[in-house]
Amino acid sequence: MPIAPKVVVVGGGNAGLCAAISAAESGADVTLLERSPRELRGGNSTFTAGAMRVAYEGTDDILTLVPDLTEHDLARTDFGSYDEGAFFDDLARVTQFRADPELAETLVSRSLSTLQWMRGNGVRFVPIYGRQAYEVNGKFTFWGGLTLEAVGGGPGLVESLGQIADRLGVKTRFNSRAVALDTGKDGVQGVVVRTGWEEETIACDAVVLAAGGFQSNVEWRTRYLGPGWDLAKVRGTSYNTGDGLRMALDIGASPAGNWSGAHAVQWDLNAPEYGDLAVGDGFQKHSYPLGIVVNNRGQRFVDEGADFRNYTYAKYGAQVLEQPNQVAWQVFDAKVDHLLRDEYRIKQVSRAEADTLEGLAAKLDGIDRAGFLATVAEYNAAVDQGVEFNPNVKDGRGTPGLDVPKTNWANTLDTPPFKAFAVTCGLTFTFGGLRIDTDAQVLDGDLAPIPGLYAAGEMTGGLFYFNYPGGSGLTNGSVFGRIAGERAATAAR
């Protein structure tokens, strides 16, 4: 009998698990190395809501991913369509047309088939009611190109993928930190692993790196992202310190992408330094398009309604980091309270509430009260009352004449109680990474493939610059993880 090729996958999040599953399906003997203990498995994926951007032509495609939708569900839902052209255009637009077109085309064109592959293996999806579709006149209309999430969110996604990997015979080693790649005349031939302070080398035929970015490395993010980024909070795991990147760069891999950029959101001011699995993504505050955001001077500094939130949220965290004391306040009144996402109702939320704007200002620690009240008065006077408010579309209800406009969803702040939520910058993942081709093979400084080395997920560069379309990170990990696992097993054979 032929000997099965040996593939080592470094990193046990969504990308790594998809790579391990794909390699095992392709006949490889797979070992997955996870730096964390079992109870903290999954890397950043566990801290997400599990939303995955996918190109689809209409309801029939949705039904291939969510076959248990009822007639009632279908009758009350407008899924619309989000075809490959729309996905590609969104990715190009929000990255200021810097996304590598070949990687982008692979991500977009493989998105539906990859989610169908995941569904066929046992991962379940559901529509994102409430977060990506508001109910208006008895109908939910999905907006922003983001329609589905994994059942159970990020933790559910990781649990499902972990069970599939176990079923396929993938050997997962926890508390195992990969620290170096072993190379020889034929390329990468093994991984040096540290368990405690003891090191060993695992020989293999191919390696897939899926160990995430460097957002949890304070020194690296200050070096590459710039001054002030040491003060950001990390939304997810504390284990993503750039190990996989360093290992590959040490053997001559080519860096690529936006090394000075990152996915950063508005995050609860009093959240801990790293993510808390008990809260998950509940510290995020993503309903800002329904209100206004002010700094400690009481001034607005972003267009809260520039676009649907999933096209702006990943860059507005950096805007908050630039404000005095790295803090801002999201302010809403009672007219939109029922539309706020569930994360505004967790017990850990940093919130102030009052029946008057003057009373609210008095509760906002460190804010210029007069500046805040003047900003609200100016904003209220500018709201275009002649345009109907509709949160399901870019309604054009704006604030003509303001130096910092609000382009859509502008509502006067005039109905008590008034609520304000304190936020800072929450860093999700870094955009810079390794240069890969469309086979997920890592390229060296001469742009030649490094034999036996593949990469997927957050540690690859070239797709995301300055910003990203919400939900495309997990899809990126799944698409290129699946490709990397299959190619690693095939090339090794």
Rosetta blueprint (number, residue, H / E / L):
1 M L
2 P L
3 I L
4 A L
5 P L
6 K E
7 V E
8 V E
9 V E
10 V E
11 G L
12 G L
13 G L
14 N H
15 A H
16 G H
17 L H
18 C H
19 A H
20 A H
21 I H
22 S H
23 A H
24 A H
25 E H
26 S L
27 G L
28 A L
29 D E
30 V E
31 T E
32 L E
33 L E
34 E L
35 R L
36 S L
37 P L
38 R H
39 E H
40 L H
41 R L
42 G L
43 G H
44 N H
45 S H
46 T H
47 F H
48 T L
49 A L
50 G L
51 A E
52 M E
53 R L
54 V L
55 A L
56 Y E
57 E L
58 G L
59 T H
60 D H
61 D H
62 I H
63 L H
64 T H
65 L H
66 V L
67 P L
68 D L
69 L L
70 T L
71 E H
72 H H
73 D H
74 L H
75 A H
76 R L
77 T E
78 D E
79 F L
80 G L
81 S L
82 Y E
83 D L
84 E H
85 G H
86 A H
87 F H
88 F H
89 D H
90 D H
91 L H
92 A H
93 R H
94 V H
95 T L
96 Q L
97 F L
98 R L
99 A L
100 D L
101 P H
102 E H
103 L H
104 A H
105 E H
106 T H
107 L H
108 V H
109 S H
110 R H
111 S H
112 L H
113 S H
114 T H
115 L H
116 Q H
117 W H
118 M H
119 R H
120 G H
121 N H
122 G L
123 V L
124 R L
125 F E
126 V E
127 P E
128 I L
129 Y L
130 G L
131 R L
132 Q L
133 A E
134 Y E
135 E E
136 V E
137 N L
138 G L
139 K E
140 F E
141 T E
142 F E
143 W L
144 G L
145 G L
146 L L
147 T L
148 L E
149 E E
150 A E
151 V L
152 G L
153 G H
154 G H
155 P H
156 G H
157 L H
158 V H
159 E H
160 S H
161 L H
162 G H
163 Q H
164 I H
165 A H
166 D H
167 R H
168 L L
169 G L
170 V L
171 K E
172 T E
173 R E
174 F L
175 N L
176 S L
177 R E
178 A E
179 V E
180 A E
181 L E
182 D E
183 T E
184 G E
185 K L
186 D L
187 G E
188 V E
189 Q E
190 G E
191 V E
192 V E
193 V E
194 R E
195 T E
196 G L
197 W L
198 E E
199 E E
200 E E
201 T E
202 I E
203 A E
204 C L
205 D L
206 A E
207 V E
208 V E
209 L E
210 A L
211 A L
212 G L
213 G L
214 F L
215 Q L
216 S L
217 N L
218 V H
219 E H
220 W H
221 R H
222 T H
223 R H
224 Y H
225 L L
226 G L
227 P L
228 G L
229 W H
230 D H
231 L H
232 A L
233 K E
234 V E
235 R L
236 G L
237 T L
238 S L
239 Y L
240 N L
241 T L
242 G L
243 D H
244 G H
245 L H
246 R H
247 M H
248 A H
249 L H
250 D H
251 I L
252 G L
253 A E
254 S L
255 P E
256 A E
257 G L
258 N L
259 W L
260 S L
261 G L
262 A E
263 H E
264 A E
265 V E
266 Q E
267 W E
268 D E
269 L L
270 N L
271 A L
272 P L
273 E L
274 Y L
275 G L
276 D L
277 L L
278 A L
279 V L
280 G H
281 D H
282 G H
283 F H
284 Q E
285 K L
286 H L
287 S L
288 Y H
289 P H
290 L H
291 G L
292 I E
293 V E
294 V E
295 N L
296 N L
297 R L
298 G L
299 Q L
300 R E
301 F L
302 V L
303 D L
304 E L
305 G L
306 A L
307 D L
308 F L
309 R H
310 N H
311 Y H
312 T L
313 Y H
314 A H
315 K H
316 Y H
317 G H
318 A H
319 Q H
320 V H
321 L H
322 E L
323 Q L
324 P H
325 N H
326 Q H
327 V L
328 A E
329 W E
330 Q E
331 V E
332 F E
333 D L
334 A H
335 K H
336 V H
337 D H
338 H H
339 L H
340 L L
341 R L
342 D H
343 E H
344 Y H
345 R H
346 I L
347 K L
348 Q L
349 V L
350 S L
351 R E
352 A E
353 E E
354 A E
355 D L
356 T L
357 L H
358 E H
359 G H
360 L H
361 A H
362 A H
363 K H
364 L L
365 D L
366 G L
367 I L
368 D L
369 R H
370 A H
371 G H
372 F H
373 L H
374 A H
375 T H
376 V H
377 A H
378 E H
379 Y H
380 N H
381 A H
382 A H
383 V L
384 D L
385 Q L
386 G L
387 V L
388 E L
389 F L
390 N L
391 P L
392 N L
393 V L
394 K L
395 D L
396 G L
397 R L
398 G L
399 T L
400 P L
401 G L
402 L L
403 D L
404 V L
405 P L
406 K L
407 T L
408 N L
409 W L
410 A L
411 N L
412 T L
413 L L
414 D L
415 T L
416 P L
417 P L
418 F E
419 K E
420 A E
421 F E
422 A E
423 V E
424 T E
425 C E
426 G E
427 L E
428 T E
429 F E
430 T E
431 F L
432 G L
433 G E
434 L E
435 R L
436 I E
437 D L
438 T L
439 D L
440 A L
441 Q E
442 V E
443 L E
444 D E
445 G L
446 D L
447 L L
448 A L
449 P E
450 I E
451 P E
452 G E
453 L E
454 Y E
455 A E
456 A L
457 G H
458 E H
459 M H
460 T E
461 G L
462 G L
463 L L
464 F L
465 Y L
466 F L
467 N L
468 Y L
469 P L
470 G L
471 G L
472 S H
473 G H
474 L H
475 T H
476 N H
477 G H
478 S H
479 V H
480 F H
481 G H
482 R H
483 I H
484 A H
485 G H
486 E H
487 R H
488 A H
489 A H
490 T H
491 A H
492 A H
493 R L
